[in-house]
Amino acid sequence: MSTVPYQYVVLRCVPRVEREEFVNVGVVLYSHSADFLDADWRIDEPRLRAFAPGLDLDAVGAALDTVCRVCRGETGGGLPTLGSMGRRFGWLSAPRSTVVQPGPVHGGLTADPATELGALLDRLVTGGSQTA
């Protein structure tokens, strides 16, 4: 079984940008070699409510859905037209000062990017528990 290189970013919910505190809420994984770009996310509602009581969780979910739509290459309705998967990953991984922010880009090797995305989500976001 051959492996392919990939890059990923962890998506962070940063309710108060000036405090630089965050909770991991998603992962975007890109592999040029495997022609793969996808994202997955989970909101741990009790944790985010405790962390930021006034946070609009519907807006956070909508922002995370937008990330998934960009991964799929959807356009229109305010979404950017970016073309290639590499350009879309570059746009998704670029630093920004919003409630949902990407962390630093990391890399690795995998035989199955979709399975790796799920494993990263489990390890870095849900901590082994699938809460939505």
Beta strands, then each sheet from edge to edge (+ up, - down):
strand 1: 4-13
strand 2: 23-31
strand 3: 36-41
strand 4: 100-102
strand 5: 106-110
sheet 1: 3+ 2- 1+ 4-
sheet 2: 3+ 2- 1+ 5-
end
